[in-house]
Amino acid sequence: MLQSINLTLSQMFSAGFRNVLWKALGITIALLILLWFGLEAVANIILLPLLGPWPWATTVLSWLLGAGLIIGLGFLIAPVTAIFAGFFIDDVAEQVERRHYSADPPGRALPTSQTLGITLKFTGLVIVANLFALALLLVPGINLAIFYVVNGYLLGIEYFQFAAFRYMSVRDARALRKKKSGSVFLTGTLIAFCASIPIINIFTPLFAAALMVHQVKRMMRAA
């Protein structure tokens, strides 16, 4: 995996990646801002009016909501990463193929319906999994472990599918994933770890897409 990481990092700010990077950054930041204001509006409309007779309680709740929103957005990074995987994987994969695998047959861009289906399915799973992880936030010792295990598993599968489906049938991709399940999980866990680091998490979709293309190429050659 270290070689795949090095190859990915060496290309992250290349000319070809910059256009995709700016699009990813812009959309990610915009979505997180919308989520922030949406959650805050819901809290203000539903919860704060109930505490009108107790101004001190309103102040306390406002501070708690602010802290809760910051924590909640940390857990929303993984679903956001899952959503953008489908948006950028083909653009990123083409850049990786052109620079590192020009001698190989080019990959096949996924049909929009297939991309949308994978994205919706895994975004839903990641949201449910992170709600579960959020519920365990106050349980010492297992909250971060649950976060990384669950998201590592789900994000690994999702990014693997987006990359592998470019080069093989669904059946062959599933067989390769089962054979290389450990590598897929470790790659997904690294993606989940990057998604949990402030600032770095903004670059995670682009990094993850490129990294998984390298990983799938290595798995195909080793199979």
Solvent accessible surface area in square Angstrom, and as a share of the most:
residue,aa,sasa,rsa
1,M,68,0.31
2,L,139,0.69
3,Q,102,0.45
4,S,0,0.00
5,I,32,0.16
6,N,96,0.49
7,L,49,0.24
8,T,1,0.00
9,L,101,0.50
10,S,66,0.43
11,Q,5,0.02
12,M,9,0.04
13,F,127,0.53
14,S,29,0.19
15,A,70,0.54
16,G,24,0.23
17,F,0,0.00
18,R,111,0.41
19,N,107,0.55
20,V,8,0.04
21,L,8,0.04
22,W,168,0.59
23,K,101,0.43
24,A,1,0.01
25,L,22,0.11
26,G,42,0.40
27,I,80,0.41
28,T,2,0.01
29,I,77,0.39
30,A,51,0.39
31,L,48,0.24
32,L,30,0.15
33,I,85,0.43
34,L,122,0.61
35,L,55,0.27
36,W,70,0.24
37,F,123,0.51
38,G,34,0.33
39,L,73,0.36
40,E,64,0.29
41,A,47,0.36
42,V,84,0.48
43,A,10,0.08
44,N,65,0.34
45,I,128,0.65
46,I,100,0.51
47,L,74,0.37
48,L,34,0.17
49,P,83,0.52
50,L,122,0.61
51,L,45,0.22
52,G,51,0.49
53,P,97,0.61
54,W,129,0.45
55,P,96,0.60
56,W,176,0.62
57,A,15,0.12
58,T,37,0.22
59,T,77,0.45
60,V,75,0.43
61,L,35,0.18
62,S,50,0.33
63,W,192,0.67
64,L,113,0.56
65,L,40,0.20
66,G,25,0.24
67,A,52,0.41
68,G,37,0.36
69,L,19,0.10
70,I,115,0.58
71,I,76,0.39
72,G,13,0.12
73,L,30,0.15
74,G,35,0.34
75,F,24,0.10
76,L,43,0.22
77,I,11,0.06
78,A,0,0.00
79,P,5,0.03
80,V,5,0.03
81,T,1,0.01
82,A,0,0.00
83,I,46,0.23
84,F,2,0.01
85,A,1,0.01
86,G,9,0.09
87,F,113,0.47
88,F,8,0.03
89,I,1,0.00
90,D,30,0.15
91,D,54,0.28
92,V,0,0.00
93,A,0,0.00
94,E,71,0.32
95,Q,44,0.19
96,V,0,0.00
97,E,15,0.07
98,R,151,0.55
99,R,125,0.45
100,H,53,0.24
101,Y,19,0.07
102,S,94,0.60
103,A,104,0.80
104,D,39,0.20
105,P,110,0.69
106,P,115,0.72
107,G,16,0.16
108,R,126,0.46
109,A,58,0.45
110,L,13,0.06
111,P,66,0.41
112,T,115,0.67
113,S,88,0.57
114,Q,49,0.22
115,T,20,0.12
116,L,98,0.49
117,G,38,0.37
118,I,16,0.08
119,T,8,0.05
120,L,118,0.58
121,K,124,0.53
122,F,9,0.04
123,T,14,0.08
124,G,33,0.32
125,L,77,0.38
126,V,0,0.00
127,I,70,0.36
128,V,99,0.57
129,A,15,0.11
130,N,6,0.03
131,L,110,0.55
132,F,111,0.46
133,A,0,0.00
134,L,61,0.30
135,A,81,0.63
136,L,36,0.18
137,L,53,0.26
138,L,161,0.80
139,V,60,0.35
140,P,118,0.74
141,G,72,0.69
142,I,74,0.38
143,N,29,0.15
144,L,114,0.57
145,A,53,0.41
146,I,43,0.22
147,F,10,0.04
148,Y,48,0.18
149,V,81,0.46
150,V,34,0.19
151,N,0,0.00
152,G,0,0.00
153,Y,118,0.45
154,L,18,0.09
155,L,0,0.00
156,G,0,0.00
157,I,14,0.07
158,E,0,0.00
159,Y,0,0.00
160,F,1,0.00
161,Q,18,0.08
162,F,0,0.00
163,A,0,0.00
164,A,0,0.00
165,F,8,0.03
166,R,8,0.03
167,Y,42,0.16
168,M,35,0.16
169,S,60,0.39
170,V,56,0.32
171,R,202,0.74
172,D,77,0.40
173,A,1,0.01
174,R,128,0.47
175,A,61,0.47
176,L,14,0.07
177,R,48,0.17
178,K,148,0.63
179,K,134,0.57
180,K,47,0.20
181,S,62,0.40
182,G,45,0.43
183,S,36,0.23
184,V,5,0.03
185,F,72,0.30
186,L,105,0.52
187,T,0,0.00
188,G,0,0.00
189,T,37,0.21
190,L,42,0.21
191,I,0,0.00
192,A,0,0.00
193,F,100,0.42
194,C,17,0.10
195,A,0,0.00
196,S,39,0.25
197,I,59,0.30
198,P,100,0.63
199,I,117,0.60
200,I,83,0.42
201,N,20,0.10
202,I,33,0.17
203,F,53,0.22
204,T,1,0.00
205,P,4,0.02
206,L,1,0.01
207,F,18,0.08
208,A,0,0.00
209,A,1,0.01
210,A,1,0.00
211,L,0,0.00
212,M,0,0.00
213,V,0,0.00
214,H,0,0.00
215,Q,7,0.03
216,V,0,0.00
217,K,10,0.04
218,R,102,0.37
219,M,8,0.03
220,M,69,0.31
221,R,159,0.58
222,A,72,0.56
223,A,71,0.55
